[in-house]
Amino acid sequence: MPDKLAMSAVRRSNRFRVIMNLPLKLGWKDGTLVDISEAGVLATHTGVLKTGATIEISFVHENERFVSNAKVETCTVVGLGAGPGGATLYASRLFFTDLSDSARQMLQSLVGISETHPLG
């Protein structure tokens, strides 16, 4: 048994559960934002995402567009035939990389991070 847990197995931050599921773009794929934290997102979508790949994610919340690159940490099947048109539905965990100042500010307002606890 290994002495250390893999970082991918440990929740890196508290999560803010989005009450309304928001439409999300994962690269060229359409998806749904399930939850969000200062570290990343959990999203459902059709079509597999390659683990380890970096993709652009974007969504609109209160007329503001959030855009960031994110690394695909996991991508698993959550429902055969559960997606649009009977497609396989996947759930992916993605971690933000290189947040712009505007994306960081929007994320802070979404997850309720105070100025005394800024994002790293």
A tleap script that builds the chain and sets N, CA, C and O, in Angstrom:
source leaprc.protein.ff14SB
mol = sequence {
  NMET PRO ASP LYS LEU ALA MET SER ALA VAL
  ARG ARG SER ASN ARG PHE ARG VAL ILE MET
  ASN LEU PRO LEU LYS LEU GLY TRP LYS ASP
  GLY THR LEU VAL ASP ILE SER GLU ALA GLY
  VAL LEU ALA THR HIE THR GLY VAL LEU LYS
  THR GLY ALA THR ILE GLU ILE SER PHE VAL
  HIE GLU ASN GLU ARG PHE VAL SER ASN ALA
  LYS VAL GLU THR CYS THR VAL VAL GLY LEU
  GLY ALA GLY PRO GLY GLY ALA THR LEU TYR
  ALA SER ARG LEU PHE PHE THR ASP LEU SER
  ASP SER ALA ARG GLN MET LEU GLN SER LEU
  VAL GLY ILE SER GLU THR HIE PRO LEU CGLY
}
set mol.1.N position { 0.843 -1.182 0.000 }
set mol.1.CA position { 0.000 0.000 0.000 }
set mol.1.C position { 0.886 1.242 0.000 }
set mol.1.O position { 1.797 1.340 0.822 }
set mol.2.N position { 0.643 2.185 -0.894 }
set mol.2.CA position { 1.494 3.371 -0.966 }
set mol.2.C position { 1.351 4.237 0.280 }
set mol.2.O position { 0.292 4.273 0.907 }
set mol.3.N position { 2.439 4.941 0.634 }
set mol.3.CA position { 2.446 5.813 1.803 }
set mol.3.C position { 1.662 7.092 1.579 }
set mol.3.O position { 1.133 7.669 2.529 }
set mol.4.N position { 1.579 7.547 0.324 }
set mol.4.CA position { 0.926 8.814 0.015 }
set mol.4.C position { -0.269 8.577 -0.890 }
set mol.4.O position { -0.271 7.664 -1.716 }
set mol.5.N position { -1.277 9.407 -0.722 }
set mol.5.CA position { -2.407 9.387 -1.634 }
set mol.5.C position { -2.056 10.189 -2.876 }
set mol.5.O position { -1.358 11.200 -2.792 }
set mol.6.N position { -2.529 9.748 -4.010 }
set mol.6.CA position { -2.345 10.527 -5.236 }
set mol.6.C position { -3.161 11.805 -5.124 }
set mol.6.O position { -4.283 11.775 -4.619 }
set mol.7.N position { -2.614 12.940 -5.589 }
set mol.7.CA position { -3.335 14.205 -5.521 }
set mol.7.C position { -4.673 14.132 -6.239 }
set mol.7.O position { -5.613 14.824 -5.847 }
set mol.8.N position { -4.785 13.319 -7.273 }
set mol.8.CA position { -6.045 13.216 -8.005 }
set mol.8.C position { -7.126 12.533 -7.175 }
set mol.8.O position { -8.309 12.639 -7.497 }
set mol.9.N position { -6.734 11.833 -6.107 }
set mol.9.CA position { -7.701 11.141 -5.267 }
set mol.9.C position { -8.187 12.016 -4.115 }
set mol.9.O position { -9.099 11.626 -3.386 }
set mol.10.N position { -7.598 13.175 -3.946 }
set mol.10.CA position { -7.918 14.051 -2.827 }
set mol.10.C position { -8.649 15.288 -3.330 }
set mol.10.O position { -8.204 15.935 -4.278 }
set mol.11.N position { -9.772 15.614 -2.693 }
set mol.11.CA position { -10.472 16.843 -3.047 }
set mol.11.C position { -9.576 18.014 -2.690 }
set mol.11.O position { -9.116 18.122 -1.554 }
set mol.12.N position { -9.329 18.879 -3.637 }
set mol.12.CA position { -8.387 19.978 -3.454 }
set mol.12.C position { -9.019 21.214 -2.831 }
set mol.12.O position { -8.303 22.093 -2.352 }
set mol.13.N position { -10.339 21.297 -2.827 }
set mol.13.CA position { -10.991 22.501 -2.315 }
set mol.13.C position { -12.443 22.191 -2.004 }
set mol.13.O position { -12.968 21.145 -2.386 }
set mol.14.N position { -13.083 23.119 -1.304 }
set mol.14.CA position { -14.508 22.995 -1.079 }
set mol.14.C position { -15.229 23.217 -2.391 }
set mol.14.O position { -14.721 23.917 -3.267 }
set mol.15.N position { -16.403 22.633 -2.537 }
set mol.15.CA position { -17.181 22.776 -3.760 }
set mol.15.C position { -18.401 23.631 -3.509 }
set mol.15.O position { -19.007 23.570 -2.439 }
set mol.16.N position { -18.754 24.419 -4.487 }
set mol.16.CA position { -19.984 25.187 -4.475 }
set mol.16.C position { -20.904 24.494 -5.461 }
set mol.16.O position { -20.607 24.454 -6.655 }
set mol.17.N position { -22.000 23.955 -4.995 }
set mol.17.CA position { -22.937 23.244 -5.854 }
set mol.17.C position { -23.783 24.262 -6.613 }
set mol.17.O position { -24.497 25.057 -6.002 }
set mol.18.N position { -23.706 24.239 -7.916 }
set mol.18.CA position { -24.499 25.130 -8.749 }
set mol.18.C position { -25.937 24.641 -8.708 }
set mol.18.O position { -26.225 23.509 -9.096 }
set mol.19.N position { -26.836 25.493 -8.239 }
set mol.19.CA position { -28.231 25.088 -8.073 }
set mol.19.C position { -28.875 24.813 -9.429 }
set mol.19.O position { -29.566 23.808 -9.595 }
set mol.20.N position { -28.651 25.701 -10.398 }
set mol.20.CA position { -29.156 25.482 -11.751 }
set mol.20.C position { -28.022 24.907 -12.575 }
set mol.20.O position { -26.949 25.505 -12.652 }
set mol.21.N position { -28.237 23.772 -13.185 }
set mol.21.CA position { -27.208 23.225 -14.063 }
set mol.21.C position { -27.033 24.161 -15.248 }
set mol.21.O position { -27.996 24.502 -15.934 }
set mol.22.N position { -25.793 24.569 -15.479 }
set mol.22.CA position { -25.500 25.531 -16.533 }
set mol.22.C position { -24.943 24.842 -17.763 }
set mol.22.O position { -24.143 23.915 -17.640 }
set mol.23.N position { -25.352 25.278 -18.952 }
set mol.23.CA position { -24.711 24.780 -20.172 }
set mol.23.C position { -23.231 25.159 -20.153 }
set mol.23.O position { -22.862 26.241 -19.696 }
set mol.24.N position { -22.404 24.270 -20.645 }
set mol.24.CA position { -20.951 24.430 -20.590 }
set mol.24.C position { -20.361 23.948 -21.907 }
set mol.24.O position { -20.850 22.982 -22.495 }
set mol.25.N position { -19.319 24.614 -22.367 }
set mol.25.CA position { -18.551 24.146 -23.525 }
set mol.25.C position { -17.263 23.544 -22.998 }
set mol.25.O position { -16.543 24.169 -22.219 }
set mol.26.N position { -16.980 22.325 -23.432 }
set mol.26.CA position { -15.741 21.625 -23.104 }
set mol.26.C position { -15.015 21.417 -24.422 }
set mol.26.O position { -15.241 20.425 -25.115 }
set mol.27.N position { -14.140 22.358 -24.767 }
set mol.27.CA position { -13.552 22.312 -26.106 }
set mol.27.C position { -14.678 22.513 -27.108 }
set mol.27.O position { -15.354 23.541 -27.087 }
set mol.28.N position { -14.882 21.535 -27.984 }
set mol.28.CA position { -15.947 21.597 -28.998 }
set mol.28.C position { -17.228 20.928 -28.529 }
set mol.28.O position { -18.252 21.002 -29.208 }
set mol.29.N position { -17.180 20.274 -27.370 }
set mol.29.CA position { -18.335 19.518 -26.881 }
set mol.29.C position { -19.244 20.382 -26.016 }
set mol.29.O position { -18.787 21.285 -25.314 }
set mol.30.N position { -20.546 20.085 -26.080 }
set mol.30.CA position { -21.509 20.705 -25.178 }
set mol.30.C position { -21.607 19.833 -23.934 }
set mol.30.O position { -21.518 18.607 -24.007 }
set mol.31.N position { -21.792 20.483 -22.797 }
set mol.31.CA position { -21.929 19.749 -21.552 }
set mol.31.C position { -22.766 20.530 -20.568 }
set mol.31.O position { -23.356 21.559 -20.895 }
set mol.32.N position { -22.801 20.011 -19.343 }
set mol.32.CA position { -23.530 20.644 -18.254 }
set mol.32.C position { -22.603 20.785 -17.058 }
set mol.32.O position { -21.976 19.815 -16.634 }
set mol.33.N position { -22.519 21.981 -16.521 }
set mol.33.CA position { -21.729 22.239 -15.328 }
set mol.33.C position { -22.504 21.697 -14.130 }
set mol.33.O position { -23.613 22.151 -13.846 }
set mol.34.N position { -21.918 20.726 -13.429 }
set mol.34.CA position { -22.572 20.121 -12.277 }
set mol.34.C position { -22.191 20.851 -11.005 }
set mol.34.O position { -23.065 21.250 -10.236 }
set mol.35.N position { -20.895 21.032 -10.771 }
set mol.35.CA position { -20.451 21.854 -9.653 }
set mol.35.C position { -19.107 22.481 -9.957 }
set mol.35.O position { -18.407 22.092 -10.892 }
set mol.36.N position { -18.762 23.477 -9.129 }
set mol.36.CA position { -17.574 24.271 -9.380 }
set mol.36.C position { -16.904 24.606 -8.055 }
set mol.36.O position { -17.574 24.776 -7.036 }
set mol.37.N position { -15.593 24.699 -8.075 }
set mol.37.CA position { -14.825 25.134 -6.904 }
set mol.37.C position { -13.730 26.053 -7.392 }
set mol.37.O position { -13.613 26.309 -8.591 }
set mol.38.N position { -12.921 26.555 -6.463 }
set mol.38.CA position { -11.806 27.392 -6.888 }
set mol.38.C position { -10.750 26.595 -7.630 }
set mol.38.O position { -9.885 27.180 -8.283 }
set mol.39.N position { -10.800 25.265 -7.546 }
set mol.39.CA position { -9.809 24.423 -8.216 }
set mol.39.C position { -10.262 23.920 -9.584 }
set mol.39.O position { -9.429 23.713 -10.466 }
set mol.40.N position { -11.573 23.720 -9.776 }
set mol.40.CA position { -12.022 23.157 -11.038 }
set mol.40.C position { -13.517 22.909 -11.078 }
set mol.40.O position { -14.278 23.470 -10.289 }
set mol.41.N position { -13.929 22.048 -12.020 }
set mol.41.CA position { -15.350 21.764 -12.224 }
set mol.41.C position { -15.588 20.269 -12.345 }
set mol.41.O position { -14.683 19.488 -12.638 }
set mol.42.N position { -16.845 19.899 -12.107 }
set mol.42.CA position { -17.351 18.581 -12.453 }
set mol.42.C position { -18.423 18.827 -13.501 }
set mol.42.O position { -19.333 19.628 -13.284 }
set mol.43.N position { -18.325 18.148 -14.632 }
set mol.43.CA position { -19.256 18.379 -15.733 }
set mol.43.C position { -19.704 17.057 -16.325 }
set mol.43.O position { -18.964 16.073 -16.300 }
set mol.44.N position { -20.925 17.037 -16.861 }
set mol.44.CA position { -21.396 15.886 -17.632 }
set mol.44.C position { -21.438 16.294 -19.095 }
set mol.44.O position { -21.618 17.468 -19.419 }
set mol.45.N position { -21.267 15.297 -19.989 }
set mol.45.CA position { -21.194 15.580 -21.418 }
set mol.45.C position { -21.263 14.274 -22.194 }
set mol.45.O position { -21.116 13.193 -21.622 }
set mol.46.N position { -21.485 14.378 -23.482 }
set mol.46.CA position { -21.387 13.213 -24.352 }
set mol.46.C position { -20.011 13.241 -25.004 }
set mol.46.O position { -19.423 14.311 -25.165 }
set mol.47.N position { -19.510 12.114 -25.370 }
set mol.47.CA position { -18.195 12.032 -26.001 }
set mol.47.C position { -17.089 12.045 -24.966 }
set mol.47.O position { -17.064 12.892 -24.073 }
set mol.48.N position { -16.195 11.117 -25.093 }
set mol.48.CA position { -15.112 10.961 -24.124 }
set mol.48.C position { -14.099 12.098 -24.226 }
set mol.48.O position { -13.833 12.599 -25.318 }
set mol.49.N position { -13.531 12.506 -23.083 }
set mol.49.CA position { -12.428 13.456 -23.038 }
set mol.49.C position { -11.180 12.683 -22.633 }
set mol.49.O position { -11.243 11.804 -21.773 }
set mol.50.N position { -10.061 13.005 -23.241 }
set mol.50.CA position { -8.819 12.293 -22.960 }
set mol.50.C position { -8.224 12.764 -21.630 }
set mol.50.O position { -7.927 13.946 -21.453 }
set mol.51.N position { -8.056 11.825 -20.706 }
set mol.51.CA position { -7.453 12.138 -19.414 }
set mol.51.C position { -6.050 12.700 -19.634 }
set mol.51.O position { -5.262 12.151 -20.405 }
set mol.52.N position { -5.752 13.796 -18.949 }
set mol.52.CA position { -4.458 14.460 -19.079 }
set mol.52.C position { -4.440 15.573 -20.107 }
set mol.52.O position { -3.516 16.386 -20.126 }
set mol.53.N position { -5.453 15.621 -20.965 }
set mol.53.CA position { -5.512 16.671 -21.987 }
set mol.53.C position { -5.895 18.001 -21.348 }
set mol.53.O position { -6.566 18.030 -20.316 }
set mol.54.N position { -5.472 19.090 -21.958 }
set mol.54.CA position { -5.874 20.426 -21.534 }
set mol.54.C position { -6.822 20.972 -22.583 }
set mol.54.O position { -6.501 21.004 -23.771 }
set mol.55.N position { -8.005 21.405 -22.132 }
set mol.55.CA position { -9.015 21.924 -23.046 }
set mol.55.C position { -9.535 23.256 -22.515 }
set mol.55.O position { -9.356 23.582 -21.342 }
set mol.56.N position { -10.180 24.019 -23.391 }
set mol.56.CA position { -10.815 25.264 -22.971 }
set mol.56.C position { -12.228 24.945 -22.514 }
set mol.56.O position { -12.960 24.222 -23.190 }
set mol.57.N position { -12.608 25.483 -21.368 }
set mol.57.CA position { -13.986 25.363 -20.914 }
set mol.57.C position { -14.567 26.759 -20.811 }
set mol.57.O position { -13.853 27.717 -20.514 }
set mol.58.N position { -15.872 26.873 -21.060 }
set mol.58.CA position { -16.526 28.179 -20.964 }
set mol.58.C position { -17.998 27.989 -20.639 }
set mol.58.O position { -18.613 26.983 -20.993 }
set mol.59.N position { -18.544 28.987 -19.953 }
set mol.59.CA position { -19.971 29.031 -19.654 }
set mol.59.C position { -20.352 30.485 -19.391 }
set mol.59.O position { -19.492 31.339 -19.172 }
set mol.60.N position { -21.649 30.748 -19.416 }
set mol.60.CA position { -22.166 32.087 -19.144 }
set mol.60.C position { -22.979 32.021 -17.862 }
set mol.60.O position { -23.837 31.154 -17.697 }
set mol.61.N position { -22.695 32.952 -16.956 }
set mol.61.CA position { -23.437 33.056 -15.697 }
set mol.61.C position { -23.737 34.529 -15.451 }
set mol.61.O position { -22.828 35.359 -15.426 }
set mol.62.N position { -25.011 34.850 -15.271 }
set mol.62.CA position { -25.456 36.226 -15.050 }
set mol.62.C position { -24.865 37.177 -16.103 }
set mol.62.O position { -24.318 38.229 -15.772 }
set mol.63.N position { -24.986 36.790 -17.355 }
set mol.63.CA position { -24.540 37.565 -18.513 }
set mol.63.C position { -23.034 37.797 -18.585 }
set mol.63.O position { -22.582 38.638 -19.362 }
set mol.64.N position { -22.257 37.076 -17.798 }
set mol.64.CA position { -20.802 37.134 -17.884 }
set mol.64.C position { -20.284 35.791 -18.377 }
set mol.64.O position { -20.755 34.735 -17.954 }
set mol.65.N position { -19.305 35.846 -19.279 }
set mol.65.CA position { -18.735 34.621 -19.847 }
set mol.65.C position { -17.447 34.265 -19.111 }
set mol.65.O position { -16.526 35.075 -19.005 }
set mol.66.N position { -17.407 33.035 -18.607 }
set mol.66.CA position { -16.212 32.498 -17.958 }
set mol.66.C position { -15.477 31.632 -18.971 }
set mol.66.O position { -16.087 30.782 -19.621 }
set mol.67.N position { -14.171 31.841 -19.109 }
set mol.67.CA position { -13.349 31.041 -20.020 }
set mol.67.C position { -12.046 30.712 -19.308 }
set mol.67.O position { -11.417 31.584 -18.708 }
set mol.68.N position { -11.646 29.452 -19.378 }
set mol.68.CA position { -10.367 29.047 -18.803 }
set mol.68.C position { -9.921 27.748 -19.448 }
set mol.68.O position { -10.735 26.960 -19.929 }
set mol.69.N position { -8.621 27.542 -19.449 }
set mol.69.CA position { -8.112 26.220 -19.798 }
set mol.69.C position { -8.214 25.341 -18.566 }
set mol.69.O position { -8.101 25.820 -17.437 }
set mol.70.N position { -8.427 24.059 -18.790 }
set mol.70.CA position { -8.531 23.119 -17.683 }
set mol.70.C position { -7.958 21.774 -18.110 }
set mol.70.O position { -8.066 21.374 -19.270 }
set mol.71.N position { -7.354 21.092 -17.160 }
set mol.71.CA position { -6.778 19.772 -17.410 }
set mol.71.C position { -7.799 18.717 -17.017 }
set mol.71.O position { -8.383 18.782 -15.935 }
set mol.72.N position { -8.015 17.741 -17.898 }
set mol.72.CA position { -8.953 16.654 -17.646 }
set mol.72.C position { -8.289 15.676 -16.678 }
set mol.72.O position { -7.312 15.012 -17.023 }
set mol.73.N position { -8.833 15.597 -15.464 }
set mol.73.CA position { -8.292 14.692 -14.450 }
set mol.73.C position { -8.915 13.306 -14.569 }
set mol.73.O position { -8.210 12.297 -14.525 }
set mol.74.N position { -10.247 13.258 -14.722 }
set mol.74.CA position { -10.944 11.980 -14.886 }
set mol.74.C position { -12.068 12.149 -15.898 }
set mol.74.O position { -12.595 13.247 -16.080 }
set mol.75.N position { -12.428 11.060 -16.549 }
set mol.75.CA position { -13.567 11.023 -17.468 }
set mol.75.C position { -14.152 9.618 -17.383 }
set mol.75.O position { -13.512 8.651 -17.796 }
set mol.76.N position { -15.368 9.504 -16.848 }
set mol.76.CA position { -15.969 8.189 -16.642 }
set mol.76.C position { -17.383 8.141 -17.204 }
set mol.76.O position { -18.068 9.162 -17.279 }
set mol.77.N position { -17.808 6.961 -17.591 }
set mol.77.CA position { -19.171 6.745 -18.079 }
set mol.77.C position { -20.118 6.798 -16.884 }
set mol.77.O position { -19.887 6.144 -15.866 }
set mol.78.N position { -21.189 7.584 -17.019 }
set mol.78.CA position { -22.200 7.633 -15.958 }
set mol.78.C position { -23.562 7.148 -16.428 }
set mol.78.O position { -24.465 6.963 -15.612 }
set mol.79.N position { -23.727 6.940 -17.729 }
set mol.79.CA position { -25.005 6.439 -18.213 }
set mol.79.C position { -24.961 6.040 -19.674 }
set mol.79.O position { -24.730 6.878 -20.545 }
set mol.80.N position { -25.179 4.774 -19.941 }
set mol.80.CA position { -25.280 4.311 -21.329 }
set mol.80.C position { -26.643 4.707 -21.861 }
set mol.80.O position { -27.664 4.357 -21.271 }
set mol.81.N position { -26.671 5.427 -22.961 }
set mol.81.CA position { -27.924 5.875 -23.551 }
set mol.81.C position { -28.602 6.997 -22.787 }
set mol.81.O position { -29.757 7.316 -23.069 }
set mol.82.N position { -27.915 7.606 -21.825 }
set mol.82.CA position { -28.523 8.645 -20.987 }
set mol.82.C position { -28.346 10.050 -21.552 }
set mol.82.O position { -28.956 10.991 -21.045 }
set mol.83.N position { -27.529 10.215 -22.588 }
set mol.83.CA position { -27.300 11.527 -23.182 }
set mol.83.C position { -28.321 11.847 -24.253 }
set mol.83.O position { -29.208 11.041 -24.533 }
set mol.84.N position { -28.200 13.012 -24.847 }
set mol.84.CA position { -29.112 13.409 -25.928 }
set mol.84.C position { -29.081 12.393 -27.072 }
set mol.84.O position { -28.014 11.948 -27.493 }
set mol.85.N position { -30.245 12.043 -27.557 }
set mol.85.CA position { -30.341 11.106 -28.669 }
set mol.85.C position { -29.859 9.709 -28.327 }
set mol.85.O position { -29.521 8.941 -29.228 }
set mol.86.N position { -29.817 9.358 -27.043 }
set mol.86.CA position { -29.383 8.026 -26.636 }
set mol.86.C position { -27.871 7.855 -26.563 }
set mol.86.O position { -27.374 6.732 -26.481 }
set mol.87.N position { -27.135 8.969 -26.592 }
set mol.87.CA position { -25.667 8.909 -26.525 }
set mol.87.C position { -25.206 8.533 -25.114 }
set mol.87.O position { -25.934 8.722 -24.140 }
set mol.88.N position { -24.004 8.007 -25.024 }
set mol.88.CA position { -23.402 7.707 -23.732 }
set mol.88.C position { -23.091 9.012 -23.011 }
set mol.88.O position { -22.577 9.953 -23.615 }
set mol.89.N position { -23.404 9.068 -21.719 }
set mol.89.CA position { -23.163 10.254 -20.908 }
set mol.89.C position { -21.925 10.020 -20.041 }
set mol.89.O position { -21.793 8.981 -19.394 }
set mol.90.N position { -21.027 10.998 -20.039 }
set mol.90.CA position { -19.789 10.945 -19.265 }
set mol.90.C position { -19.802 12.024 -18.195 }
set mol.90.O position { -20.489 13.036 -18.333 }
set mol.91.N position { -19.043 11.808 -17.131 }
set mol.91.CA position { -18.780 12.846 -16.124 }
set mol.91.C position { -17.276 13.027 -16.067 }
set mol.91.O position { -16.525 12.054 -16.005 }
set mol.92.N position { -16.840 14.283 -16.088 }
set mol.92.CA position { -15.409 14.585 -16.053 }
set mol.92.C position { -15.108 15.580 -14.951 }
set mol.92.O position { -15.873 16.506 -14.684 }
set mol.93.N position { -13.970 15.357 -14.321 }
set mol.93.CA position { -13.435 16.306 -13.344 }
set mol.93.C position { -12.267 17.001 -14.024 }
set mol.93.O position { -11.351 16.352 -14.529 }
set mol.94.N position { -12.310 18.340 -14.032 }
set mol.94.CA position { -11.279 19.140 -14.688 }
set mol.94.C position { -10.749 20.173 -13.705 }
set mol.94.O position { -11.510 20.749 -12.928 }
set mol.95.N position { -9.433 20.407 -13.743 }
set mol.95.CA position { -8.802 21.399 -12.878 }
set mol.95.C position { -8.313 22.575 -13.714 }
set mol.95.O position { -7.701 22.390 -14.765 }
set mol.96.N position { -8.593 23.798 -13.230 }
set mol.96.CA position { -8.209 25.002 -13.952 }
set mol.96.C position { -6.696 25.133 -14.060 }
set mol.96.O position { -5.956 24.761 -13.149 }
set mol.97.N position { -6.249 25.673 -15.200 }
set mol.97.CA position { -4.837 26.004 -15.404 }
set mol.97.C position { -4.778 27.422 -15.952 }
set mol.97.O position { -5.593 27.787 -16.799 }
set mol.98.N position { -3.844 28.214 -15.493 }
set mol.98.CA position { -3.607 29.556 -16.019 }
set mol.98.C position { -4.860 30.423 -16.075 }
set mol.98.O position { -5.236 30.901 -17.145 }
set mol.99.N position { -5.509 30.629 -14.926 }
set mol.99.CA position { -6.691 31.491 -14.892 }
set mol.99.C position { -6.319 32.932 -15.202 }
set mol.99.O position { -5.351 33.457 -14.651 }
set mol.100.N position { -7.076 33.572 -16.077 }
set mol.100.CA position { -6.894 35.009 -16.326 }
set mol.100.C position { -7.441 35.768 -15.117 }
set mol.100.O position { -8.162 35.199 -14.298 }
set mol.101.N position { -7.103 37.039 -15.010 }
set mol.101.CA position { -7.604 37.849 -13.896 }
set mol.101.C position { -9.131 37.911 -13.910 }
set mol.101.O position { -9.760 37.798 -12.858 }
set mol.102.N position { -9.732 38.088 -15.082 }
set mol.102.CA position { -11.194 38.185 -15.156 }
set mol.102.C position { -11.850 36.850 -14.800 }
set mol.102.O position { -12.884 36.832 -14.132 }
set mol.103.N position { -11.264 35.736 -15.234 }
set mol.103.CA position { -11.808 34.421 -14.881 }
set mol.103.C position { -11.667 34.184 -13.378 }
set mol.103.O position { -12.577 33.644 -12.748 }
set mol.104.N position { -10.547 34.579 -12.809 }
set mol.104.CA position { -10.308 34.412 -11.371 }
set mol.104.C position { -11.329 35.222 -10.566 }
set mol.104.O position { -11.867 34.733 -9.573 }
set mol.105.N position { -11.596 36.469 -10.998 }
set mol.105.CA position { -12.570 37.305 -10.296 }
set mol.105.C position { -13.973 36.708 -10.368 }
set mol.105.O position { -14.695 36.692 -9.371 }
set mol.106.N position { -14.358 36.222 -11.540 }
set mol.106.CA position { -15.681 35.622 -11.679 }
set mol.106.C position { -15.782 34.364 -10.825 }
set mol.106.O position { -16.801 34.129 -10.176 }
set mol.107.N position { -14.736 33.567 -10.827 }
set mol.107.CA position { -14.716 32.342 -10.030 }
set mol.107.C position { -14.821 32.665 -8.542 }
set mol.107.O position { -15.543 31.990 -7.809 }
set mol.108.N position { -14.106 33.687 -8.099 }
set mol.108.CA position { -14.171 34.089 -6.694 }
set mol.108.C position { -15.585 34.507 -6.311 }
set mol.108.O position { -16.048 34.178 -5.218 }
set mol.109.N position { -16.272 35.218 -7.182 }
set mol.109.CA position { -17.638 35.624 -6.867 }
set mol.109.C position { -18.589 34.425 -6.887 }
set mol.109.O position { -19.539 34.382 -6.106 }
set mol.110.N position { -18.349 33.462 -7.760 }
set mol.110.CA position { -19.198 32.266 -7.826 }
set mol.110.C position { -19.074 31.394 -6.585 }
set mol.110.O position { -20.080 30.911 -6.065 }
set mol.111.N position { -17.869 31.190 -6.113 }
set mol.111.CA position { -17.662 30.261 -4.993 }
set mol.111.C position { -17.574 30.978 -3.658 }
set mol.111.O position { -17.401 30.335 -2.623 }
set mol.112.N position { -17.692 32.309 -3.663 }
set mol.112.CA position { -17.720 33.064 -2.423 }
set mol.112.C position { -16.400 33.153 -1.703 }
set mol.112.O position { -16.359 33.130 -0.473 }
set mol.113.N position { -15.310 33.258 -2.459 }
set mol.113.CA position { -13.982 33.384 -1.847 }
set mol.113.C position { -13.768 34.839 -1.476 }
set mol.113.O position { -13.986 35.738 -2.289 }
set mol.114.N position { -13.343 35.065 -0.247 }
set mol.114.CA position { -13.099 36.433 0.195 }
set mol.114.C position { -11.711 36.883 -0.225 }
set mol.114.O position { -10.874 36.070 -0.617 }
set mol.115.N position { -11.481 38.165 -0.141 }
set mol.115.CA position { -10.176 38.720 -0.480 }
set mol.115.C position { -9.093 38.225 0.473 }
set mol.115.O position { -7.913 38.223 0.124 }
set mol.116.N position { -9.492 37.799 1.687 }
set mol.116.CA position { -8.496 37.310 2.648 }
set mol.116.C position { -8.051 35.896 2.320 }
set mol.116.O position { -7.051 35.421 2.860 }
set mol.117.N position { -8.779 35.218 1.443 }
set mol.117.CA position { -8.410 33.873 1.011 }
set mol.117.C position { -8.408 33.816 -0.506 }
set mol.117.O position { -9.230 33.114 -1.095 }
set mol.118.N position { -7.501 34.541 -1.152 }
set mol.118.CA position { -7.490 34.578 -2.622 }
set mol.118.C position { -7.051 33.235 -3.211 }
set mol.118.O position { -6.469 32.391 -2.531 }
set mol.119.N position { -7.352 33.074 -4.492 }
set mol.119.CA position { -6.915 31.878 -5.208 }
set mol.119.C position { -5.417 31.906 -5.379 }
set mol.119.O position { -4.828 32.970 -5.573 }
set mol.120.N position { -4.792 30.735 -5.309 }
set mol.120.CA position { -3.342 30.632 -5.498 }
set mol.120.C position { -3.035 30.724 -6.900 }
set mol.120.O position { -1.866 30.661 -7.281 }
savepdb mol mol.pdb
quit
